[in-house]
């Protein structure tokens, strides 16, 4: 029988390898920018067109390459980062595999220009589908410029699986952040479709954070710094008010390499467990420096995963650093025992020197230290608590007052109902079928065959979603004008999103106008939105929109409606009256699809009496 096993041609092998390394345009951005940093560049420029489909170009002023190195850089497993097996345990550079340029050249058309400082002319190379089309001398600036055009031109199936321009651009900006954050000493710029989105000057880490996330973060972050024999930890963590309901602003770097680790994320979340709710995610940018021999970064081609020799120990150090940073800057809550009014008038009682004699000091208090004594209260005509209790029990003896049953009925109708009324009381029997709230989260509505349990936030999301879609289609919206217009400053990334969807937002009843590069002015809000903080509503809306942009089954308009519905909906924990609950139920069942939220989560669950009876059987 003839031999069947044979070596694959280099072009096919490179395309197979590219499937792991190059998944989307953002993968190319990551590889090229890491190479620029490794080349000791002081200025790095990233140029993007059509979300990377048409062009991804990185220009740096690094050390450049010789003609031979320029040609060798496109060979598989050709690298200058490691020489032997021992170098794998002492990696300090971003790249080391020697797969990036070979993979890029296999699935795109690439133009490389490079020159070393000591050379008078540079080298230009054109490659497409792993085939060198041209190599010749050229005039170019010191450093390297790599332009990647028409990604996946020879793998159309892969190109068809790319998401929308908004989604792919978001991934590119994420990679830009992951490279720019750990290198504040390097100047970066990002140009998207001929518009400069970011221009980052060299500086310190705090300046880099403010430049990327906006000026408002300057007051929302606190530094952390811990030194141990195993690891050095530094960076910034956000105050509780910087926490958001969506992920995306959590960064962990090990030896200036961005990593993904749910385990270490949990260590930081644990430090916030008593100061933010479980549905929010804190802001943090954490840097760890440790011996490269203690970690293994050769786990996945993306190099986002990492293995630690002592992972539990690292977890403990990270958690301790976060807790210490929050406590040091008085962010964590302190014990606050309720005190009587008399003690709150004592001023600095107990805050003197350690030899302070409490008993002696207490003897020196005068009557003026206590606002009211029993005699003073009598003179001023105030009643004691005993008098108040006596008045309470006189209610049945006063014919002019309501009966006790009537009083209970009135109170019962005014407060949120937490359980079924007592049907033995005739005055309360009519309340049996009224909906009532459970744990300020669910609404229970008794029906003839059992009862229905609603999720108050989920049902309101469905109601608002369909309402906003109808509003945008009819172009009939009601607005509430603000007495004083509010200024809204966004990050460049969020500002770009806001400019794109501004017509759809204003169609919902907003009146928001541009005011400078990344600034907007809020003139009015939709009339049906209950809000406390205007900017918080907009921030949550944009975060929801970015999360929903990756869902292919939503159009841009539907994503706008869904995002606003989620940010403006009634939240868990809000107390509702019986009438408000009934209105929600009525509006839900008037929807076209009352069974689920726009994301597919159930809005209600029905339980029958038979199911309840079975639960009590042996």
C-alpha positions, 0 to 999 in steps of 0.5 A: 500500500502506498504511503499516505502521510505527507507534509503540507505545503507552507501556504496551507500550513500557514493558513491553518496556523493563522486560524488560531493566531488571527481570528479578526482584525483586532488580532492583527492589531495586537500582534503588530503593536506588540512587535512595535513595543518590542522594537523599543518604539517611542511613538506608535501610530495605528491606522484603521479603515472599515473596521480593519477589513480594508486596512490595519497599519502600524507605524513605529519609530523603533530599531527597524530591521535589516533586509535579511531580517525583514524577509525572515520575519515572514517565515514561520517560527522565525523570531529574534526573541528566543534562542534556546529552550531556556529562554522560554522560562525568562520571557520579557518581550511581548512576542516570542513564538515567531508566528504572527507575521507568517500568519498575517501574510497567509491571510492578507495582503501585506506591505512592509517598509523598514529601516535601521538607523545606521542604514541609508535606505530601507527595505520594502516587501509585498506579500500576499497569501504567503507568497513574496511578490516583491522585495526592493530598497526604498526610502522610508523613515527609521523604524517599521511600517506594516500595512495589512490590507484585505484581511481574509481575501483568500479565505472568504468563509472567515471574512463572512464570519466577521461581525459588524463594523461597530463590533470589530472596531470595539475589539480593535479599541480594546486591544489598543487599550491593552497595549497603551495602558502598560506603556505610558512612556510611549506615545500612541495614536489611533486613527479610525477612518481618517479621524483621530480617535486617540492621541496619547502623549507619553506620561505617567500611568494616571495621565494615561488612564485619564486620557483613555477613560476621560477626565472624570476618572481622575477623582474615581481611582485610588492607587495601590502598591504592595511589595512582597518577595514573590510579586510586586503589585501596583496600579489603580482601583476604582472607588465604589461610585466608578463601578458599572453594571457591565464588564469591560473596565477590568485590566490585569497585567503580568510583566506588562502583558495583558492577561485574562484570569477569572481567578484573580478577578474574583480576588479583587471582586472579593475586596468590594463585596461589602461596598458595591452590589453583586450586579456591579463590576468595579474598575481596576487596572492592576500590574504585577511584576514577578520572576518570569520563571514563576509563570508560564505564558506559553499556554495559548496562541493569544497569550492571554492565559497564564499559569502561576507556580503559586496561584493561591498565594498570588490570589491572597496578595492581590486580594490583600492589595485591593483591600489595603488600597480601599481602606487606606483611602477611606473607601471601605465602610467603617462601623457606624453604631446608632447612638442616642441623640444625647451622645451625638451632642458630646462633640469629641467625646472619646477622641482625646489622648489615651489617658482620657478618664471617661468616668471623670469626664462624664461627671463634668457634663452639665445639663446643657450637654443633654438637649432635653431632660424629663422636667424640661420636656414637661415644661415645654409641653412635649409628651413622653413616649409613655404618653404617646403609647397611652394616646395610641391605645385611646383610639377605640375609646374616641368615637370621632376616630376611626376603628382599629380595623379601619386604621389597619386597612388604611395602613395596609393599602398604603404600605407594600404588601408582603403577604396574603391578607387575613381573609377572616377580616371582612374589611380586607377580603377585597385585597385577596386578589391584589398583586403584592411584592416579594423581597422587592424583586418579584410580583405575585398575582393570585389567579383562579388556578394558582398564581403568577410570579413576575420579575419586576425588572424583566417585565418592565424591560419588555414593556419599555422595549416595545414602547421605544420601538413604537416611539421611533417608528411613529416619531411621536415622543414626549420630552421633559425639558431640563431647567439647566442643560447638563454637560456630558463628557464621554471617552473618545470610544463612547463619544463615537458611539453616541454620535453614530446613534444620536438620531435614534436616541433623540427620536425617543424623546431625548434632546442631546446635541454635540458640544465639542469633540467628546462633549454633549449637552442634554437639553431634555429627557423622555417624559416617562423616564424616572431618573436621578442622575442624567449622566448615569442613565446615559453611561448605563445606556452606552454600556448596554449598547456596547454589550448588545452590539455583538448580537447579530439578531438585533438591528441598530434601532432595536439595540438602541431601544433595548439598551435604553429599556435596560438602563431605564427599567425599574430595578430590583429593590424598588418598592411598588404600590399595589396600583403600580404593580397592577399597571405593570401587569396590564401593560405587560400582557398588552405587549406583543411578546409578554413572555420574555425580555428582549434578551430572552429572559422569562418575565413571569412564571405560572404556578398551579394549585396542583403543583403547590399541593404536590409540594406538600405531599409526603 
